[in-house]
Amino acid sequence: MKLDQKNIELIKAYLQDKPVNRAYLFGSFVRGEAGPDSDVDILVELDYRNPIGLLFIRMEQDLARILNRKVDLVSAQGMSKYLKPVIDREKQLIYAR
C-alpha cells in the first residue's frame, strides 16, 4: 500500500505554516509494503531560525490525527548517522517551501 495523493495533499497543507523547509516520506509506504497498522514515516528538514521546542511533538500528533494513523516524524538534523544512509536511499520528497 502507498500513501494516496489526498493524504499527501493534507500533509502539505498542514506543513505550509510550520517551520519545515522540506518533508519526505520514507519507510513502508514508499516501498509499498505498508499494512493496515503501519505508521507513516516522515522526515523533515526544519527551519531553526525560531525555537521549535514542543512544536515538533505537536506536529507529529497533529499529523497522526489528520492521517488517522500513527506518524513517526524524524528531524533530518537530529537523525542517527546510522539511519541516514538507509533513509536517504528511499526517501521521496512530498513538500518543499
C-alpha positions as CSV (number, residue, x, y, z in Angstrom):
1,M,0.0,0.0,0.0
2,K,1.2,3.5,-0.8
3,L,0.1,6.8,0.7
4,D,-2.6,8.3,-1.6
5,Q,-2.4,11.8,-3.1
6,K,-5.2,13.0,-0.9
7,N,-3.2,12.3,2.2
8,I,-0.1,13.8,0.7
9,E,-2.0,17.0,0.0
10,L,-3.3,17.0,3.6
11,I,0.3,16.8,4.8
12,K,1.4,19.6,2.5
13,A,-1.4,21.8,3.6
14,Y,-0.6,21.2,7.3
15,L,3.1,22.0,6.8
16,Q,2.6,25.3,5.0
17,D,2.7,27.4,8.1
18,K,5.1,25.3,10.1
19,P,8.9,25.7,10.3
20,V,9.5,23.0,7.8
21,N,11.7,23.6,4.7
22,R,11.2,20.1,3.2
23,A,9.4,16.9,4.0
24,Y,10.0,13.4,2.7
25,L,8.1,10.1,3.0
26,F,10.2,7.0,3.7
27,G,9.7,3.5,5.1
28,S,6.9,1.0,4.3
29,F,4.6,3.5,2.5
30,V,7.4,4.3,0.0
31,R,8.3,0.7,-0.5
32,G,4.7,-0.3,-1.0
33,E,4.9,-2.6,2.0
34,A,2.5,-0.8,4.4
35,G,-0.3,-2.7,6.0
36,P,-3.3,-1.5,8.0
37,D,-1.3,-1.0,11.1
38,S,1.8,0.6,9.6
39,D,2.8,4.0,10.7
40,V,3.7,6.9,8.3
41,D,7.4,7.8,8.4
42,I,8.0,11.4,7.6
43,L,11.5,13.1,7.5
44,V,11.5,16.8,7.9
45,E,14.2,19.4,7.4
46,L,13.4,22.1,10.0
47,D,13.9,25.8,9.9
48,Y,15.6,26.6,13.2
49,R,15.6,30.4,12.9
50,N,13.0,30.3,15.7
51,P,12.8,27.8,18.6
52,I,11.0,24.6,17.7
53,G,10.6,23.1,21.2
54,L,7.4,21.2,21.8
55,L,6.1,22.2,18.4
56,F,7.8,19.1,16.9
57,I,5.8,16.8,19.2
58,R,2.6,18.7,18.4
59,M,3.3,18.4,14.6
60,E,3.7,14.6,15.0
61,Q,0.4,14.4,17.0
62,D,-1.5,16.6,14.5
63,L,-0.3,14.7,11.5
64,A,-1.4,11.4,13.2
65,R,-4.8,12.9,13.8
66,I,-5.0,14.2,10.2
67,L,-4.0,10.9,8.6
68,N,-5.8,8.8,11.2
69,R,-2.7,6.6,11.7
70,K,0.4,6.7,13.8
71,V,3.1,9.0,12.4
72,D,6.9,8.7,13.1
73,L,8.2,12.3,12.5
74,V,12.0,12.4,12.2
75,S,14.2,15.5,12.1
76,A,16.9,15.4,9.4
77,Q,19.1,17.4,11.7
78,G,18.6,15.0,14.6
79,M,18.5,11.6,13.0
80,S,21.1,9.0,13.7
81,K,24.1,8.8,11.4
82,Y,23.3,5.1,11.1
83,L,19.8,5.7,9.8
84,K,20.7,8.5,7.4
85,P,22.0,6.3,4.5
86,V,19.0,3.9,4.8
87,I,16.5,6.8,4.8
88,D,18.4,8.7,2.0
89,R,18.1,5.7,-0.3
90,E,14.3,5.5,-0.2
91,K,13.0,9.0,0.8
92,Q,10.6,10.7,-1.5
93,L,10.1,14.5,-1.5
94,I,6.5,15.4,-0.7
95,Y,6.8,19.1,0.4
96,A,9.3,21.9,-0.2
97,R,8.9,25.5,0.8
